[in-house]
C-alpha cells in the first residue's frame, strides 16, 4: 500500500514531538523562539506555525508571545489524555456509568495481581500511607477526594502494568468531577459516612493483599466499586461524559 507523503508542518511536529516524549527536553524547557525554529528547519513561518498548532492541540507545548516569549515544553500527562478521551466518549454519547464500569474491571484485577505478587508487603505499606492520608482528610471533601483518587491510581500502578495504570488514571480524571459534585449534593453527614466506609473497604483490601488472598481481594474490591458507583455517581451515572477543561 502507498502511504501519503508527510507535509512539512507534520514533519516538524514529528521531530519536536519525538524530543518531548523521549525526555530529551523537559517540562518548562524552551524549544526556542519562532525565528530560531524557522531558521533551524528551513521553512516558512506559516509552515512552522502550523506545526506548532499541531503540538499545542496535543498539549505538548505552549507558545508564549512577546519579546521574551518562545515555545515552551509541556510534558504529557494523564489530564491531557483524559481530555482527549472525554471528547471521543462524549461524541459517542458514552455515559459516566460506563466509564465507572471500566474502572470496576481494572481495579479489582489489579488487586488480585498485587495480592499474588512477591512485592505485596511493600505495596501494602505504600497504600496504607494513602489510607492514613484519607483518614486525616475525612472531613475535607476536596483533600479526601484527591487522596482517594491517589489510592485507586496507585493500586493499579503497583500491579505493574504501565498501560493499565495510564488508562486507570485517565478514567479517574473523567469521573472525578461528577463524584465531587454528587458528594457536595448529598449533605455533609451522609458524604462523611460514605468516605468512612470507603476507608474501611480499603483497610480490608490491604488485609487481603497482605496475606496473598488474590481471589478474595478481587471480589471484595469489585463489590466495593459497585457500591461506590451507586453512592457517588447516583443519578449522574446515566449522564453523558462531559468535556474536561484544558490541562
Backbone torsions as a table, in degrees:
resi	resn	phi	psi	omega
1	UNK	NA	141.7	178.6
2	UNK	-87.9	135.9	176.5
3	UNK	-103.9	147.3	-178.8
4	UNK	-72.5	150.1	178.7
5	UNK	-72.9	146.9	-179.5
6	UNK	-79.2	136.3	175.6
7	UNK	-75.9	160.1	-177.3
8	UNK	-56.7	-45.1	178.8
9	UNK	-58.8	-38.5	179.7
10	UNK	-67.6	-38.2	179.2
11	UNK	-64.5	-43.5	178.5
12	UNK	-63.5	-45.3	179.0
13	UNK	-60.7	-40.7	178.5
14	UNK	-59.3	-44.2	-176.5
15	UNK	-67.5	-45.4	-179.3
16	UNK	-68.5	-38.0	178.1
17	UNK	-61.5	-40.9	180.0
18	UNK	-62.1	-38.8	177.6
19	UNK	-61.9	-40.8	-176.0
20	UNK	-71.7	-50.2	-174.8
21	UNK	-72.3	-22.1	177.8
22	UNK	-80.3	-13.8	-179.5
23	UNK	87.4	5.7	178.4
24	UNK	-65.7	-27.9	171.4
25	UNK	-123.2	143.8	-172.8
26	UNK	-108.8	167.6	175.4
27	UNK	-49.0	127.3	177.5
28	UNK	90.0	-12.2	177.7
29	UNK	-68.6	152.7	176.6
30	UNK	-98.2	134.5	174.5
31	UNK	-87.7	-4.9	-178.4
32	UNK	116.3	174.2	176.9
33	UNK	-92.9	163.2	-176.3
34	UNK	-52.0	-48.3	-179.5
35	UNK	-59.9	-37.2	179.2
36	UNK	-63.7	-42.6	-177.8
37	UNK	-72.2	-34.5	175.1
38	UNK	-59.3	-44.1	-179.8
39	UNK	-68.9	-41.1	-177.9
40	UNK	-61.0	-43.1	-176.0
41	UNK	-95.3	-8.4	178.9
42	UNK	62.8	42.8	-178.1
43	UNK	-125.9	171.6	176.5
44	UNK	-76.8	160.7	178.5
45	UNK	-61.7	-41.4	177.0
46	UNK	-59.3	-39.2	178.8
47	UNK	-64.8	-42.5	178.7
48	UNK	-63.1	-45.2	-177.4
49	UNK	-63.6	-34.3	176.1
50	UNK	-65.0	-40.5	177.5
51	UNK	-62.5	-42.9	-179.8
52	UNK	-66.5	-34.8	177.3
53	UNK	-63.5	-37.9	178.4
54	UNK	-61.0	-48.7	-177.2
55	UNK	-69.7	-33.6	178.8
56	UNK	-67.1	-40.1	178.1
57	UNK	-64.5	-29.1	178.3
58	UNK	-82.8	-3.6	179.6
59	UNK	76.1	20.1	-175.9
60	UNK	-96.5	-16.5	178.4
61	UNK	-143.2	163.1	168.3
62	UNK	-126.7	130.9	177.6
63	UNK	-96.2	114.9	-178.9
64	UNK	-98.0	120.7	-177.4
65	UNK	-83.1	165.9	175.6
66	UNK	103.9	175.9	-175.8
67	UNK	-60.9	-39.7	-177.7
68	UNK	-94.4	11.1	-175.9
69	UNK	-80.0	-171.9	-179.3
70	UNK	163.9	-168.6	-179.8
71	UNK	-103.9	114.1	-174.0
72	UNK	-107.3	136.4	-177.0
73	UNK	-76.1	137.5	170.0
74	UNK	-121.1	119.3	-177.8
75	UNK	-67.0	143.6	176.4
76	UNK	-60.2	141.0	176.3
77	UNK	-145.6	171.6	-176.1
78	UNK	-65.6	-30.6	-179.0
79	UNK	-62.0	-44.1	178.7
80	UNK	-65.1	-41.2	177.7
81	UNK	-63.6	-41.6	-179.7
82	UNK	-64.3	-36.7	179.7
83	UNK	-65.2	-44.0	177.5
84	UNK	-61.5	-42.7	179.2
85	UNK	-64.4	-38.6	-179.4
86	UNK	-63.4	-33.7	177.4
87	UNK	-64.6	-47.1	-180.0
88	UNK	-63.8	-45.7	-179.1
89	UNK	-63.7	-43.2	179.6
90	UNK	-63.8	-37.8	-179.1
91	UNK	-65.8	-21.8	179.6
92	UNK	-104.6	11.3	177.6
93	UNK	57.9	36.6	178.0
94	UNK	-75.6	136.2	-177.0
95	UNK	-90.4	156.4	179.1
96	UNK	-59.1	-35.7	178.4
97	UNK	-60.5	-33.9	178.3
98	UNK	-66.1	-41.4	178.5
99	UNK	-64.9	-43.1	178.8
100	UNK	-63.9	-35.9	177.9
101	UNK	-61.9	-38.0	177.5
102	UNK	-64.1	-41.1	175.6
103	UNK	-61.0	-36.1	-177.1
104	UNK	-72.7	-11.0	172.4
105	UNK	-89.7	-44.2	-174.8
106	UNK	-69.4	-50.3	-171.8
107	UNK	-66.4	-45.1	176.8
108	UNK	-61.5	-37.8	178.1
109	UNK	-63.5	-39.8	178.0
110	UNK	-63.3	-39.1	178.8
111	UNK	-61.6	-41.9	179.2
112	UNK	-64.9	-46.3	-179.7
113	UNK	-60.0	-43.6	-177.8
114	UNK	-65.4	-39.0	-178.9
115	UNK	-66.1	-23.8	-178.4
116	UNK	-103.2	8.7	-178.9
117	UNK	-92.6	151.1	-180.0
118	UNK	-66.8	-21.1	-178.1
119	UNK	-96.0	22.6	-172.7
120	UNK	-65.7	-31.9	-178.4
121	UNK	-65.9	-42.3	176.6
122	UNK	-65.3	-37.6	178.9
123	UNK	-65.0	-39.5	178.8
124	UNK	-62.9	-42.2	178.4
125	UNK	-62.6	-40.6	178.0
126	UNK	-61.2	-50.3	-177.6
127	UNK	-69.1	-31.1	-179.5
128	UNK	-63.3	-33.8	176.7
129	UNK	-60.9	-36.5	179.2
130	UNK	-74.2	-30.8	175.3
131	UNK	-65.9	-43.5	179.3
132	UNK	-63.6	-37.2	177.6
133	UNK	-63.1	-38.7	177.4
134	UNK	-67.6	-40.6	-179.6
135	UNK	-61.9	-37.0	178.5
136	UNK	-67.5	-32.7	-175.0
137	UNK	-104.2	20.6	-172.2
138	UNK	-61.3	-25.0	179.6
139	UNK	-95.7	4.2	179.9
140	UNK	-117.1	101.0	-174.6
141	UNK	-56.1	-39.2	-177.0
142	UNK	-70.7	-50.5	-179.2
143	UNK	-64.2	-39.2	178.2
144	UNK	-63.9	-44.2	-179.1
145	UNK	-59.1	-40.5	179.3
146	UNK	-65.8	-43.3	-179.6
147	UNK	-69.0	-36.3	179.1
148	UNK	-65.5	-43.7	177.6
149	UNK	-63.8	-37.6	179.1
150	UNK	-63.1	-37.9	177.7
151	UNK	-63.0	-48.6	-178.3
152	UNK	-60.8	-43.3	-178.6
153	UNK	-68.8	-40.4	-178.7
154	UNK	-66.4	-35.1	177.7
155	UNK	-56.1	-44.6	-178.9
156	UNK	-74.1	-38.7	178.4
157	UNK	-59.0	-45.4	-177.1
158	UNK	-67.1	-20.3	176.7
159	UNK	-67.9	-19.4	168.4
160	UNK	102.4	-3.8	179.6
161	UNK	-104.1	112.1	-174.3
162	UNK	-66.1	-35.9	-179.9
163	UNK	-63.2	-46.6	178.2
164	UNK	-63.4	-36.5	-179.9
165	UNK	-63.2	-41.0	179.1
166	UNK	-67.0	-42.7	178.7
167	UNK	-62.7	-43.2	-179.6
168	UNK	-63.0	-42.9	179.4
169	UNK	-63.0	-41.0	179.0
170	UNK	-63.0	-44.9	-179.8
171	UNK	-64.6	-37.6	176.7
172	UNK	-61.4	-41.8	179.1
173	UNK	-59.0	-41.2	-175.3
174	UNK	-69.0	-35.6	-177.7
175	UNK	-91.0	-13.4	-172.2
176	UNK	-58.2	-46.4	-177.0
177	UNK	-62.8	-41.8	-179.5
178	UNK	-65.5	-40.1	179.8
179	UNK	-63.7	-43.6	179.3
180	UNK	-63.0	-42.2	-179.5
181	UNK	-63.2	-44.2	179.1
182	UNK	-65.3	-40.3	-180.0
183	UNK	-58.6	-38.7	-179.6
184	UNK	-74.1	-24.7	-174.2
185	UNK	-86.8	-17.1	-173.8
186	UNK	-94.2	2.5	176.9
187	UNK	94.7	143.2	-173.7
188	UNK	-62.3	-38.1	-177.2
189	UNK	-67.9	-47.1	-180.0
190	UNK	-65.9	-39.6	-179.7
191	UNK	-64.2	-41.0	178.9
192	UNK	-64.2	-38.4	179.0
193	UNK	-63.4	-40.4	178.5
194	UNK	-64.8	-41.0	179.9
195	UNK	-64.2	-39.6	178.7
196	UNK	-66.7	-37.5	176.9
197	UNK	-64.2	-36.6	179.2
198	UNK	-63.8	-40.3	178.5
199	UNK	-64.0	-43.0	179.3
200	UNK	-62.6	-38.9	178.7
201	UNK	-64.4	-38.7	178.3
202	UNK	-67.2	-40.7	179.2
203	UNK	-61.9	-41.3	177.9
204	UNK	-65.3	-39.5	177.9
205	UNK	-59.6	-44.9	-178.8
206	UNK	-64.9	-34.1	175.6
207	UNK	-61.6	-44.0	-178.8
208	UNK	-68.1	-40.9	178.7
209	UNK	-64.3	-41.8	-176.5
210	UNK	-60.1	-33.6	-178.6
211	UNK	-96.3	5.8	175.9
212	UNK	77.5	22.3	-178.9
213	UNK	-87.1	79.4	-173.6
214	UNK	-63.7	-48.7	-177.6
215	UNK	-64.8	-43.3	179.4
216	UNK	-64.5	-39.2	178.6
217	UNK	-63.0	-43.1	179.5
218	UNK	-63.1	-46.6	-178.9
219	UNK	-64.9	-42.0	179.4
220	UNK	-61.0	-44.4	-175.8
221	UNK	-74.0	-30.7	175.8
222	UNK	-64.8	-42.5	177.5
223	UNK	-63.1	-42.9	178.5
224	UNK	-61.5	-44.4	-179.4
225	UNK	-62.7	-36.4	176.7
226	UNK	-63.8	-41.8	178.5
227	UNK	-66.5	-39.4	178.5
228	UNK	-62.2	-42.1	179.6
229	UNK	-59.1	-41.7	-179.6
230	UNK	-71.6	-42.8	-174.2
231	UNK	-77.3	-40.6	-170.8
232	UNK	-101.2	-13.3	172.9
233	UNK	-105.1	-39.5	176.3
234	UNK	51.6	-131.4	-179.0
235	UNK	-66.1	-17.5	179.8
236	UNK	-72.3	-11.8	-178.0
237	UNK	-60.1	-28.8	-178.7
238	UNK	-94.9	6.5	176.3
239	UNK	-81.4	144.6	177.4
240	UNK	-71.1	144.1	178.7
241	UNK	-52.3	133.9	179.0
242	UNK	-92.9	152.5	178.7
243	UNK	-71.5	135.2	176.7
244	UNK	-82.7	152.1	176.4
245	UNK	-68.2	164.4	175.5
246	UNK	-57.8	140.3	179.8
247	UNK	-67.5	NA	NA
